[in-house]
Amino acid sequence: MKAAALGGGHGLFNTLTAVRYLTADVTAIVTVADDGGSSGRLRNELGGIPPGDLRMALAALMGAPTALAEREERDPAAARRHIRWSRILQHRLGGYGALAGHPVGNLMLAGVEELTDDVVEALDTIIDLFGIDGRVLPMSPGPLVIEADVTGLESDPRMSRVIRGQVAVATTPGKVRRVRVIPGEPDACTAAISAISDADLVTIGPGSWFSSVIPHVLVPAQVTALRETSARKVLFVNLANEPGETTGFSVERHLHVLHAHADTLRVDDVVVDAGSVSVGSEREHLKRAAASFGARLVVADLAVPGTHEHDPQKAAQTLRRLLAEDTDR
């Protein structure tokens, strides 16, 4: 089975870990608008795509429990190397100088991209170097900028202000109304479009809604590929709102906002955590919101107990059940 997982950051890390329980043939398609921390510094200094979310996707595929178990069975020494290297890629340098805070994987990816002058080739080179199953791709071949219309920052609550930059959007004390990417209607990564078209399963989310999920539907060719693929398309909704970006958002509000940005997007299943949606009218409203995407609502136990994070094993079980329905038809 071929799978493609769209997202960014920790949300995509969890989804990749989940999908890796189902197949080794998985392609991560990653947002490229980060402008904070190590990624922002490297982006400003070198001009390339911010490497942080791409690095996390590489580490997810390398360190997934299923991937390590398979490698342990084939080559125990290689499995131990993968465990070490997945940690090394994520390790942040200490100290107080120019390199402080940079993850090793960010520096490696930025360096290989500088040598190859092509981020896809750089990612494929690292995949090949470490023998990682799967692939990691950017959603666009160049870095993007997120811009948002935000209310609640002026004395008149009806007035909006334009906020630019992923970090600024994620941390604004105002209410984000709409986001866009610069340049507008960006080019898609050709290999990412092929991965979506060839997939049997496509997942979208969870993650930072305005900065990791919605940007994927602002790339016209990618939305077209999502609409035309025959894959089972599954949208994972966040378990809770995020302070800043989606303060005060209900699960239903997440869906309405996504639909406002991409009313032609169609998916098969909208998956929400049972603990985040009470039984009764709230679920009925959610069913209608899911139907705006042509989808049915799937309610499942997804959370790591006591947290607002998706449990990869629970997510994998839900995906396995949905895929089994296709087989039974």
C-alpha positions as CSV (number, residue, x, y, z in Angstrom):
1,M,0.0,0.0,0.0
2,K,1.2,3.5,-0.9
3,A,0.4,6.3,1.5
4,A,1.0,10.1,1.5
5,A,0.8,12.2,4.7
6,L,0.3,16.0,4.6
7,G,1.1,18.3,7.4
8,G,4.0,19.7,9.4
9,G,5.6,19.7,12.8
10,H,4.7,17.4,15.7
11,G,1.3,16.6,14.2
12,L,2.9,15.2,11.0
13,F,5.5,13.3,13.2
14,N,2.6,11.5,14.9
15,T,0.8,10.8,11.7
16,L,3.9,9.4,10.0
17,T,4.5,7.1,13.0
18,A,0.9,5.9,12.7
19,V,0.9,5.3,9.0
20,R,4.3,3.5,9.3
21,Y,2.4,0.8,11.2
22,L,0.5,0.1,8.0
23,T,3.1,0.4,5.3
24,A,6.7,1.2,4.6
25,D,5.8,3.0,1.4
26,V,4.9,6.4,2.8
27,T,5.6,9.9,1.6
28,A,5.6,12.8,3.9
29,I,4.5,16.1,2.2
30,V,5.6,19.0,4.5
31,T,4.8,22.7,4.8
32,V,7.6,25.1,4.1
33,A,6.7,28.4,5.7
34,D,8.4,28.1,9.1
35,D,10.3,31.3,10.0
36,G,11.1,30.7,13.7
37,G,14.0,29.3,15.7
38,S,16.7,27.3,13.9
39,S,14.7,27.0,10.7
40,G,14.1,30.8,10.5
41,R,17.8,31.5,11.1
42,L,18.9,29.1,8.4
43,R,16.3,30.4,6.0
44,N,17.4,34.0,6.5
45,E,21.1,33.2,6.2
46,L,21.1,30.7,3.4
47,G,17.8,31.5,1.5
48,G,16.7,27.9,1.3
49,I,13.6,26.0,2.5
50,P,13.2,26.0,6.3
51,P,14.5,22.5,7.2
52,G,12.9,21.9,10.7
53,D,9.6,20.2,9.7
54,L,11.4,18.2,7.0
55,R,14.0,17.1,9.6
56,M,11.2,16.0,11.9
57,A,9.6,14.0,9.1
58,L,12.9,12.2,8.4
59,A,13.3,11.4,12.1
60,A,9.7,10.1,12.3
61,L,10.3,7.7,9.4
62,M,13.7,6.6,10.7
63,G,12.6,6.1,14.3
64,A,9.1,4.8,13.9
65,P,8.7,1.7,16.2
66,T,7.5,-0.4,13.2
67,A,10.5,0.6,11.1
68,L,12.9,-0.2,13.9
69,A,11.2,-3.6,14.5
70,E,11.5,-4.5,10.9
71,R,15.1,-3.5,10.7
72,E,15.9,-5.3,14.0
73,E,14.6,-8.5,12.4
74,R,16.7,-8.0,9.2
75,D,19.9,-6.4,10.7
76,P,20.1,-5.7,14.4
77,A,23.2,-3.6,14.0
78,A,21.5,-1.4,11.5
79,A,18.5,-1.0,13.8
80,R,20.8,0.3,16.6
81,R,22.4,2.8,14.2
82,H,19.0,4.1,13.2
83,I,18.0,4.6,16.8
84,R,21.2,6.6,17.4
85,W,20.9,8.6,14.2
86,S,17.2,9.5,14.7
87,R,18.3,11.0,18.1
88,I,21.3,12.7,16.6
89,L,19.2,14.4,13.9
90,Q,16.9,15.8,16.6
91,H,19.7,16.8,18.9
92,R,20.0,20.6,19.4
93,L,23.5,22.1,19.9
94,G,24.1,23.7,23.2
95,G,26.2,26.7,24.1
96,Y,25.7,30.4,23.5
97,G,27.3,31.0,20.1
98,A,26.0,31.2,16.5
99,L,25.3,27.4,16.4
100,A,23.4,27.3,19.7
101,G,19.9,25.8,19.3
102,H,20.4,24.4,15.8
103,P,19.3,20.7,15.5
104,V,22.0,18.6,13.9
105,G,19.5,17.4,11.2
106,N,18.7,21.0,10.2
107,L,22.4,21.8,9.6
108,M,22.9,18.5,7.7
109,L,19.8,19.1,5.4
110,A,20.8,22.8,4.8
111,G,24.3,21.7,3.9
112,V,23.2,19.0,1.5
113,E,20.7,21.3,-0.1
114,E,23.4,23.9,-0.6
115,L,25.6,21.3,-2.3
116,T,22.8,19.9,-4.6
117,D,21.0,23.2,-5.1
118,D,17.8,21.1,-5.0
119,V,15.8,20.4,-1.8
120,V,14.2,17.2,-3.2
121,E,17.6,15.8,-4.2
122,A,19.0,16.8,-0.8
123,L,16.1,14.9,1.0
124,D,16.5,11.9,-1.3
125,T,20.3,11.9,-0.6
126,I,19.7,11.7,3.2
127,I,17.0,9.0,2.7
128,D,19.5,7.0,0.7
129,L,22.4,7.7,3.1
130,F,20.5,6.3,6.1
131,G,18.5,3.7,4.2
132,I,15.2,5.2,5.4
133,D,12.0,3.6,4.1
134,G,9.7,6.1,2.5
135,R,10.2,9.6,1.3
136,V,10.0,13.2,2.5
137,L,9.1,16.1,0.2
138,P,8.3,19.8,0.5
139,M,4.8,20.8,-0.6
140,S,6.4,23.6,-2.7
141,P,9.9,23.8,-4.2
142,G,10.6,27.2,-2.6
143,P,10.1,28.7,0.8
144,L,6.7,30.4,1.5
145,V,5.5,33.1,3.8
146,I,2.2,32.9,5.7
147,E,0.2,36.1,6.0
148,A,-3.0,36.4,8.1
149,D,-5.9,38.7,8.6
150,V,-6.3,39.1,12.4
151,T,-9.0,40.9,14.4
152,G,-9.0,41.8,18.0
153,L,-5.8,43.8,17.8
154,E,-7.4,47.2,17.3
155,S,-9.8,49.2,19.5
156,D,-12.5,48.6,17.0
157,P,-13.1,44.8,17.1
158,R,-14.4,44.9,13.5
159,M,-11.1,46.1,12.1
160,S,-8.4,43.6,11.1
161,R,-4.7,43.8,10.8
162,V,-2.4,41.9,8.5
163,I,0.1,39.7,10.4
164,R,3.0,38.2,8.4
165,G,5.1,35.2,9.3
166,Q,4.4,31.8,10.7
167,V,5.6,32.6,14.3
168,A,3.7,35.9,14.4
169,V,0.5,34.1,13.2
170,A,0.9,31.3,15.7
171,T,1.4,33.6,18.6
172,T,-0.9,36.5,17.9
173,P,-3.2,37.5,20.8
174,G,-5.9,38.3,18.2
175,K,-8.3,36.1,16.3
176,V,-7.0,34.7,13.0
177,R,-9.7,35.0,10.3
178,R,-8.0,34.0,7.2
179,V,-4.5,33.0,6.0
180,R,-2.8,33.0,2.6
181,V,0.7,32.2,1.4
182,I,3.2,34.4,-0.4
183,P,3.8,34.0,-3.3
184,G,0.1,33.5,-3.9
185,E,-0.9,30.3,-5.7
186,P,2.6,28.8,-5.3
187,D,4.0,26.0,-7.5
188,A,3.6,22.5,-6.1
189,C,6.4,20.0,-5.7
190,T,6.1,17.7,-8.8
191,A,7.1,14.6,-6.8
192,A,4.5,15.4,-4.1
193,I,1.8,15.6,-6.7
194,S,2.8,12.2,-8.1
195,A,2.8,10.8,-4.5
196,I,-0.8,12.0,-3.9
197,S,-1.9,10.7,-7.3
198,D,-0.3,7.2,-6.8
199,A,-1.4,6.8,-3.2
200,D,-3.9,4.3,-1.8
201,L,-4.2,6.4,1.4
202,V,-3.8,10.2,2.0
203,T,-3.9,11.7,5.4
204,I,-4.2,15.4,6.2
205,G,-3.4,16.8,9.7
206,P,-3.5,17.1,12.6
207,G,-1.3,20.0,13.4
208,S,-1.2,23.8,13.8
209,W,-4.3,24.5,11.8
210,F,-3.4,27.8,10.2
211,S,0.3,27.2,9.7
212,S,0.7,23.4,9.1
213,V,-2.7,22.2,7.7
214,I,-4.4,25.0,5.8
215,P,-1.3,25.9,3.8
216,H,-1.6,22.5,2.0
217,V,-4.9,23.6,0.4
218,L,-3.4,26.9,-0.7
219,V,-1.3,25.2,-3.4
220,P,-3.7,24.9,-6.4
221,A,-2.0,21.9,-8.1
222,Q,-2.0,20.0,-4.8
223,V,-5.7,20.7,-4.2
224,T,-6.4,19.4,-7.7
225,A,-4.4,16.3,-7.0
226,L,-6.3,15.7,-3.8
227,R,-9.6,16.1,-5.6
228,E,-8.6,13.7,-8.4
229,T,-6.7,11.0,-6.6
230,S,-8.5,7.7,-6.0
231,A,-6.9,7.3,-2.6
232,R,-8.9,7.0,0.6
233,K,-8.5,10.6,2.0
234,V,-8.7,11.0,5.8
235,L,-8.7,14.3,7.6
236,F,-7.5,14.2,11.3
237,V,-8.9,17.1,13.3
238,N,-6.9,18.5,16.3
239,L,-8.0,17.2,19.7
240,A,-8.1,20.8,21.1
241,N,-7.6,24.4,20.1
242,E,-4.1,25.8,20.2
243,P,-3.4,28.9,22.3
244,G,-2.8,31.8,19.8
245,E,-3.7,30.3,16.5
246,T,-7.1,28.7,17.3
247,T,-7.9,30.0,20.8
248,G,-11.6,29.3,21.5
249,F,-12.1,27.1,18.5
250,S,-14.4,24.1,18.7
251,V,-13.7,21.0,16.6
252,E,-16.5,22.1,14.3
253,R,-14.9,25.5,13.9
254,H,-11.7,23.9,12.7
255,L,-13.7,22.3,9.8
256,H,-15.6,25.5,8.9
257,V,-12.3,27.4,8.7
258,L,-10.7,24.8,6.5
259,H,-13.7,24.7,4.2
260,A,-13.6,28.5,3.9
261,H,-10.1,28.2,2.5
262,A,-10.8,25.3,0.2
263,D,-14.4,24.7,-0.6
264,T,-13.6,22.3,-3.4
265,L,-11.6,20.0,-1.2
266,R,-13.2,16.5,-0.8
267,V,-12.2,13.8,1.7
268,D,-13.7,10.5,2.6
269,D,-13.5,10.6,6.4
270,V,-13.2,13.3,9.0
271,V,-11.7,11.7,12.1
272,V,-12.2,13.3,15.6
273,D,-11.4,12.1,19.0
274,A,-14.3,10.8,21.1
275,G,-13.2,12.7,24.1
276,S,-13.2,16.1,22.4
277,V,-16.8,15.9,21.1
278,S,-19.7,15.3,23.4
279,V,-22.6,13.0,22.4
280,G,-25.7,14.8,21.1
281,S,-26.2,18.0,19.2
282,E,-22.5,18.7,19.0
283,R,-21.8,15.5,17.0
284,E,-24.8,16.3,14.8
285,H,-23.3,19.7,13.9
286,L,-20.0,18.0,13.2
287,K,-21.6,15.5,10.8
288,R,-23.0,18.4,8.8
289,A,-19.6,20.1,8.8
290,A,-17.9,16.9,7.6
291,A,-20.6,16.6,4.9
292,S,-19.4,19.9,3.5
293,F,-16.3,18.0,2.4
294,G,-18.4,15.1,1.1
295,A,-17.1,13.1,4.1
296,R,-18.6,11.1,6.9
297,L,-17.7,11.8,10.5
298,V,-15.6,9.1,12.3
299,V,-15.4,9.3,16.1
300,A,-12.7,7.2,17.7
301,D,-10.5,7.0,20.8
302,L,-7.3,8.8,19.5
303,A,-5.7,10.6,22.4
304,V,-2.7,9.8,24.5
305,P,-4.3,9.7,27.9
306,G,-4.1,13.0,29.8
307,T,-2.8,14.9,26.7
308,H,-4.1,16.7,23.6
309,E,-1.8,14.6,21.4
310,H,-2.8,11.8,19.0
311,D,-1.6,8.3,19.9
312,P,0.0,6.9,16.8
313,Q,-1.1,3.3,17.6
314,K,-4.7,4.4,18.1
315,A,-4.6,6.4,14.9
316,A,-3.1,3.4,13.0
317,Q,-5.9,1.2,14.3
318,T,-8.5,3.7,13.1
319,L,-6.9,3.9,9.7
320,R,-6.7,0.1,9.4
321,R,-10.4,-0.1,10.1
322,L,-11.3,2.5,7.5
323,L,-9.1,0.7,4.9
324,A,-10.6,-2.6,5.7
325,E,-14.0,-1.2,4.8
326,D,-12.7,-0.5,1.3
327,T,-11.6,-4.1,1.1
328,D,-14.9,-5.5,2.2
329,R,-16.9,-3.5,-0.4
